[in-house]
Amino acid sequence: MPSARTDRRVRYDGLSDWYDLNSGIDDEGAEALRCLVGEEAGSCLDLGCGTGQYFSLLAECGGRVVGLDVSLDQLQIARRRHSALVRADAESLPFASESFDTVAAIWVTTDVQDLGGVFAEAARVLRSGGKLVVFGVHPCFNGPLVEPMPDGSRLIHPGYREARWHEDSPWWGDGIRRRTGMRHVPLADLMGHVLAAGLTIDKVIEPRHEPVPFILGVSAAKPTP
């Protein structure tokens, strides 16, 4: 039985109003996300949609969006933005194989228990030639082992190679991670999970112009037969 801090449904429930007001991306990040998704998103699954902050962006990319999240609390806010919503676990998607042209996983890699399983499910529901877009925490420079320094640099503490859940970190401010914790996923593991799902990585970006990036974006295609 998962604890209250490792069950995403429990961790995010009760925080949705605060989360909706205090999360999101700036214009540079949004433009980078549009670049990854492209202009023909087609049938699009927003995997772990939360409060639905990216529905309009995905629609701008030509997406006919279905939002999915495990947190009923988050979905109640998402419903103010969109009606096509499903409550389900990302590790067991309630869709037939080859249902979507695009699967967007935005800010979800640090919330799920089994990232490999999530990407495998994403690949299953993608049509041939479809695209998985992963956008979120940069494993190398953003996380529980990363200490921001006054000059803008970041100090990486030992433990990077260990993929595990972190309840807290001494360098977290009063943000979402202080409230929910996060799972650290090393870069090699993240990329390996994408490849193990049978997808072909075609683009990797580190958006924005700060000296040390804190966002990583990846797009990967499902090969055609």
N, C-alpha and C positions, 0 to 999 in steps of 0.2 A: 504494500500500500504506500504510495508516494506521500512524502511529508508535505506540509503546507507550503514549504519553501521550494519544493521541487516539482509541484504540480502547477503547470502554467495557469490552469483554470482558477485555482485558488489564489495564486500570486497576483494575478491581474484584476480579479474581481474586487470591487471596492475602490479601485484606483482610476477608473476609466475617465471620470470628469477631469481629474488632475492631469492624467496622461494626455488627454486630448488637447489640453491647453499648453502643455509644457514639452511636447515632443514634435518631431517633424524635421524637415530639411530646408536649407536656404535655397536661394535661386540657383546658385552654382550646382548644388547637389541635385536639384530637380532637373536641371538641364542635362546633367550626366546620366540620370536615370532615364530620361527620354531617349538619350543616345543609345543606351543599352537595349531598351524595349523596341525602338524603331517606330515606324509610322504605320505598320500593318499588324497590330497585335492580335486582331481577330478575336476569337473566343478566348477569353483571358481569365485565368484563375488567380485571384489575389490571395495567396496562401499565407494565412496568419495575418489577416487584414486589420486586426485590431479595431479601432474606431472608424476606419474607412478613410483615412487622411489622403490616400493615394488613388482613390477611385477616379477622381476627375482627371488626374494626370494620365492614368492608364486609358481613360476614355479619349483624351486628346491624342493618344497614340493609336487610335482606331480600335481600342479594345471594347468588346462587349463583355463586361466584367461580372464575374461571380465572386463574391467575397466569402472567405471561409475562415473561421476562428473557433477555438475551443471555449473561449470565455464568453458566456452569455452576457455578462456585464458590458464587455466591449461591444458586442454586437447590438446591444440596445442603442448605443450611440451611433454605430455604423448605419443603423436603419434610418436615421435622420437624413443620411446622404444617399442611400441606395436601398433598393428592395430585394435584389437578388442575393440573398445571404444564406449560408449554410453553417450550422454549428456541428463541427466534427474535429477529430484529431488529425493532424497533418501526417501522422504515421500510418493512417488507415483511411484513405480518401474514399468517400462514398460516390465515386464516379466510375463509369465504364472506362476501359482502356481506350486511348486515343480520342479523348473528349475535347481537348483544348489545343489551340495553336500556341498559346503562351502561358507559362506559369511564372508568376512574379513572387519571389520570396524576399520581402523587404523588411529588414531588421528582425529576422526570425532565427538566424543561425545560432544565436546565443541563448535561445529560449527552449529549444527542443531537447528531449532526452537522447534521441537516436537520429542524428543528422543524416547518416547514411541511409537509414530507412525512409526518411522524409524525401531525400533526393531520388531514391528508387521509386517511390510512389509518384513523385512529380514526373519522372521519366515515363512511367507506365501510362499516365493519363495524357501525356503529350502525343499529338499526332506526329507522324513521320515528317521531318523537316521543321517541327516545332521548336520552340526556344524556352529554356529555363533562364530566368534572370535572377541573380542573387545580388542583393545590395544591402550593405550594413556594416557592422563592426569590422574594422581592419584587425585581423588577429595579431599582427606584429606590434602595432602601435596604439591600440585602444583596448583596454580591458583591466582585469583585476591585478595584473602584474606590472602595469605601466604607471609610473609616477610622473605627472606633469611637473616640469621645472619652471622657475620664474622667467627664464630667458626664452621659453617656448620650446625647448628641447624636451625629450622624454627619457626617463631612466627605466630600463627594462630590468626587472628583478628576476632572480632564478625561479624556475618552475614553468617556463614557457612551454616546454615539450610535453607537459603533463595535461592531458585533456580531462577536465573535471569541472564539477560544479563549485562555485565560490559563493558562499553566503554573504560575504562582505569583503571590503578591501579598505585599507587605511587611506587610500587616495581618492576614494569616491566622495563627491560632494553630495548635495541634497537633491540628487536626480533620481531617475527611475531605478537605477541599479541599486542604490541604497535601500530602495523599497522592495525590490524583487530578487536581487542577486542575479547571477548569470553563469552560463556555462562557457568556459574558455575552450576554444577549438583552434589548435595550431593551424597555420596556413597550409602545411603539407596535408594535414587531415582533411581540411575543407576541400582542397583541390582533388584529393584522392577520392573523396566521396562523390564528387561530380563525375569523375572518370569512371568510377566503379558502377555508376548508374547507367553506363553505356552512352554517355553524352560526349560531345566533342566541344571543347572549349574554343571559342572563336574570338573572344575579346575579354581583356582584363584591364580595368582602369582604377586609378586612385584619384577620385574627384577632388576638386577645389584646389586652391593655390597656397594653402599654408605650408610651411617648410617641412613638417612631418605629417603625413596623411593619417586620418583616423577613420576614413571610409574606404571600403573595398567593393568594387563592382565587378561582376563576372557574368558573361552570357555564354551559354552552351547549347548546342543544337542536337536534336535527336536525328541520327542519320536516317536517310531514306533507304529503303530496301534496294 
